[in-house]
Amino acid sequence: MKKSLFVLWITLIFVACSDDDKKELALAPGTSLDYVVYADETSVTPAGGISFTAVAPWRATVSELQSDESQTSAEEYTGTWINVSPDYGDMAGDYTIQITLDKNLTGKDRKAVVAIECGETKVSITIEQKALTVNGDIPGGGDASVIGLISELFFYFPQNIDRENSRFELTYDDQGRLVTWKEKSIDYDGSVNTKTLTYQYGDKVVYISSDKNADYFVTAYLNDAGYVVRAEERRQGGEQEITTYLYDSENHLIRTEQSGEWEDYVWSDGNLIEIHYDNTQGESDKTEYTYYTNLENKENFDFSERTSWLEELMYAGLTGVQSRNLVRTETGSTESAWKDNGSWEYETDADGYVTKAKFSQPDETGTDNNPRTLEIKHFK
């Protein structure tokens, strides 16, 4: 069972179900089936655990309720914020279960249903966790705050916004470290793909796993500054890819290397100005960047994905100090990547955080009527 940040306790009295009402599982009289807690609330009244009597083996499953109130199946549940222990019993008897919750750092209300099933009897308990504390704040604390961190990214093309888009939802712990990265993408043919990456932190190491591919696992080893120096990526079929990272004295990434290929990064006045790509086959590429001098980069990772080798690490802010300013133009020596030969435009809020960014790549007429667009939300 995963480590949880606080525990929801509910005390009830055992009541055995009778043969007369044909119930195979019974909660104590007066048991509430709906609970609402604040984002950082540590207990509700009464406290102690959910108790019941089952006349046969039973199990408990969790289904998360989405914003449209549609319930996912237990098999589709990939949330990490709620847990039930124990979640099954292999014989009849009296049981007490505990429901554990993480602090809600998502900036949104969230709901889940705990379903306890015994034979033909099913009892559903709904738990809603608010986005805010009783004082109206998003819980922070720890060594860093989540305020200002990116909570959602939405990539799309304006002329076909319902197709070829990707939405990312990110959650963090109370130290501002990325915990989950949920992606939902729609392809040009309308097919929908989802993926959730989960991050676990140890001593100078981060473990990243995917809900879609049991063979996919990344182990990232960190330096004293907290940036990755070696990533071991396990792929399908047991193959492993090793990526190494090198930084300068200011913790700017200056080299990324894999077997047979590498990238070097050139910095000036705190900004990335060139990327040089080379491989053992003699192929090479160079991309140059220029920056606004008055638009500060306040984001917690580089949403333009310039240093995109293992973007899972980049989104977690593990690949070094970012550029001081936001990029304005990107010019490549080849047409091998979408990022080459284009320019950025930004919209920011009153605090200087980017709310919308457009990347335009003009055609032969000098215009781009369908620029790649990115909308960004932050924790406030």
Disulfide bonds with the S-S distance in Angstrom:
none
